[in-house]
Amino acid sequence: MRGESKVRIIGIDPGLRRTGWGVIETDGVRLSYVSSGLITSTADEDLAYRLRELFEGLMCVIAASEAREAAVEETFVNENPRSTLKLGQARGMALLAPAMRGLSVAEYQPNLIKKSVVGAGHAEKKQIQAMVGFLLPKARFESADEADALAIAICHANHRGAAALARRLVKEEAVR
């Protein structure tokens, strides 16, 4: 049985074709790997059905993971506005699914995630994968999307106190 001080976090790397997810457990400064994987959508389906596949897949993963907190990467702007819009819609599913399960949801910019895990905000994919493997030695991930999702969860583990404080301050300000 997990102790009360342990918290399960799911990191989500949203994408329309592939959404990576990774679950870790944190107990103060200690991190441990729980699971990770990919949710894919059927490329020849209409957009609405692809989004449904992502949403339903995330709902199942979140339920099975027993995560209490979620972290999602913020969308970056592509050169192609159409691709950016589709990524934003996939990201919407990545935010909605944990919210529907009652998890607290935090969002992080890609550079902060990289800096939190690698120490540099412009790290390469291989550097992220290597550092995730170092920080979570039992992690078994088969794609960059899974490694990125684990990196997002690690970033949240490092910043979750500050994120919770910021959310509380925003709520208090809204009440005033």
N, C-alpha and C positions, 0 to 999 in steps of 0.2 A: 504494500500500500504506500502511496506517495505521501511524504510529509507535507504539512501545511505550507512550509516555506518554499516548496518547489512549485514552479509555474511552467506550464506547457505553452509554447508559443508556436504558431504556424506562420511561416513566411510564405508569401505568395508573389510569384513573378508572373504577372498577367501577360497573356498573348492570345491572339485569336486562334492561331494554329496549335500552339503548345503553351499551356499554363503550367509552370513549375510550382511545386509545393514542397515544403520541408518543415518538419516538426522537430523542435528541440525542447529540452527541459533545462531550466536554469534554477540553480539553488545558490543565490548570491552571485559569486563570480564563476562558479563551476558551470560548465555547459556540457550537455550530453545529447548525442544523436538519438532520435526516436525513430523517424522514418522519413522517406521522401519519395517523390514520384512525379509523373506527368499526367495531365489531363489534356486530351487532344479533341479537336472537333473535326467533323467530317468536311473536308475541303469543298466537296461539290454540293453541300446543303446550302439552303438560303441562310442569310445572316441570322435571322431570328432563331432558327433551329440550332445553329452553331453556338450562339450565346446560351441557349437553353442547355446544350450539352455541357458547356463549361460550368454554368450555375449548378446544375444537378450533380456534376462530378465533384465540385467543391463542397457542396452540402454533404455528400456522402463522406468525403475525406475528413471534413471538419468534425462530423459526428463520430467517426471512428477514432479520431486522434485524441479526443478528450482535451483539446486545447482550450485555454481560457482567454488567450489574447491572440490577436492577429496583427501582422504587419504586411503592408502592401507597398510595392515600389510605385512612386509617382511617375506619371507619364512624361516622357520627354517628347519634344517636337521633332518629327521626321521632316525630311524635305518634301515628302509626298503627303499633302493634307488628307487625302482619302485614307491612307494607311494610319495616320495619326488618329483620325476619327474612329476607325475600326478598333485600334488599340485602346482608345478611350472607352469604347463600349465594352470591350472585354474586361477592362479595368473596373468598370461599373459592376460587373458580375462578381469580380474579386472583392469588391468592397461590400456589396449587398449580401453575399452568402454568409460571411462571418457575422455581419450585423443581424441577419435573420436568426442566427443561432445564439444571439445574445453576447457575443464576444466583444471586448473592447478592441477597437481597430485603430491602428496608427499608420501613418503614411510617411515614407522617407524618400528623399531625393537620391538618385543613383550615385552621385558623388559622395554623399554622406555614407551610404552603404559601403562603397569601396574604401573610403577612408577609415571607417570603423573596423573593417575586416583586414585590409591589406596595409593601411597606413598612408595610402596615397589615393587622392580622389579621381585619378585618371588611370587606374590599374587596368591591365589587360585581363581577358577572360581566364587565361591559364594561371595568372597570379591569384585570382579569386579562387579558382578551383584548388590550387595548391594550399592556400591558406585555410580554406574551409576544411580540407583534409587534415591539416595540422591541428586546427582548433577542435575538430570533431573526428578523432582518429577512427572511430567505429563507423563513420559515415560511408555509405555505399551509394554513390550517385552515378548515373550513367549518361547524364547530359549536362550541358552548361546551364540549362533552365533550372534543373534541380539544385545545382551548386549555387546559382543566383538566389533561389528561394531560401536556401539554408543561410546564405549571407545576409539576406533581409531579416531573417529570424535572429541571427547573431547581432545585427545592428540594433534591433529592437531590445534584445536582452541588455545591451549596453546603454540604451537611452530610455528605457521604459519608465524610469522614475521621473525624468524630465518631461516625457510625453504626457504622463498622467497629470502632472502638475499643470502643464499648459492647458489640457482639456478642462481641468477643474476651474482654472482662472477664467477661461472663456465662458463657461457656464455661469459662474458668479457674476461676470460682467453683463451677461445677457439678462440676468434677473434684475439688475439695477435699473 
